[in-house]
């Protein structure tokens, strides 16, 4: 009968156990990490919890900027900044999804891979767009995020932003070079995403930026075919106005 080995301790002097370190990262208890020697800190950075998340990841997800900063000063290959959990999420994905502006800045300064995809094919920009975080989208694009990368179902960040109904974010993405008529794997454009989600303002914005209302998705529907009865006349008027300009 095999007996599981006891959980390792980071340092003999402090006797801090792995569980205590992860609790400290989750609660933002920076004094715990400040008490570690450089050798102990480097050893701690190699630890992973049951979800395969590093201490940096746990601190980033919990919104503790000071702890993230302390843990991310090491080389990216050591700090765990780009290590991924069981679903391929890196700390930057979590911070971007959670709207943690300061932490996004810290992670990028520490060498976070801005275009890293998780198991669903999503980048940090996809999550910023999905949650409507304009400031984070601005930061990511200023650091070289690729604006037209597609996730596993073919959605670009603009598809995601159009689904949320955030017209200001959609406007920004378009101005930065987002493809207005990008197709996902269902053959649907960001305009179709906006229409399906009943986001009138975004739909009209996309049409003003030249979105094609005649593209058919893989089920044979156009934008107008996907639109509700009350939205359809508005889309028709907007498309006509574009043709008259």
Protein Blocks (a to p, Z undefined) as FASTA:
>chain_A
ZZddddddfbfklopafklmmmmmmnopaklmmmpcfklmmmmmmpccfkopafklmmmm
nopaklmmmmmmpcfklnommpccfkopafklmmmmnopaklmmmmmmnopafkbccfko
pafklmmmmnopaklmmmmmmnopafkbccfkopafklmmmmnopaklmmmmmmnopafk
bccfkopafklmmmmnopaklmmmmmmnopafkbccfkopafklmpcfklmmmmmmmmmm
mmmZZ
